[in-house]
Amino acid sequence: MISIGVIIGLLTALFFGIGTFLAKIVCEKDPIFQWIVVNIVGIILCIAILAKYHQKLQVFEWKILLYAVSSAIMIVLGSLLLYYGLYKGKASIVVPLSSIGPAITVILAVIFLKEQLTTNQIMGIFLILLGIILISINQG
């Protein structure tokens, strides 16, 4: 049976894939406009979620708040760079290279969070990285 985590991961990939394809179309005209729209929509969704689930919010420690803010800054800057990359380059090059991000997350989780990987997971990550490199090689 497929776990909920796998299903959510696949849906995330699908949404990012379609969303990034549509973003490429917008970014050919103006990457800043795309970035602004994404962030405005994100704010609207956050307000809607906050309105519905405000009782479930927990009081966080300053350390957790620092991690949350740092994460948000990295993700917002990463999306801006992705959209600028889509403006300047081919989606077939920029998007696979940007897909190395999850591998970085896994490496950091193994090092700092002491998560364990199986041999199959290590091989899968290696093959994904190899595929990203092969797809991204500029062939002319």
ABEGO torsion letter per residue (X at the ends): XBBAAAAAAAAAAAAAAAAAAAAAAAAAABAAAAAAAAAAAAAAAAAAAAAAAAAABBBBBAAAAAAAAAAAAAAAAAAAAAAAAAAABBAAAAAAAAAAAAAAAAAAAAAAAGBBBBAAAAAAAAAAAAAAAAAABBAX
